[in-house]
């Protein structure tokens, strides 16, 4: 059993607790057409570290702060950023 650290009054969860009891029901999402500036703005505005990428109602990927840092590091060091792997 465990409790969410931010709320000591929350009843303890067990291995049988459904995900809906502690998942985030309203997601911020982006599309593959969003640009890097828009993604960074959302990361900052909502204190996020990853965003689901959705196209035509389907999850097509996830972008993380680490993905962006890795790509920018590659560019700064003269390496070609690796393209995304197909699902």
Buried (B, 14 or more C-beta within 10 A) or exposed (E): EEEEEEEEEEEEBEEEEEEEEEEEEEEEEBEEEBEEEEBEEBBEEEEBEEBEBBEEEEEEBEBBBEBBEEBEEEEEEEEEEEEEEEE
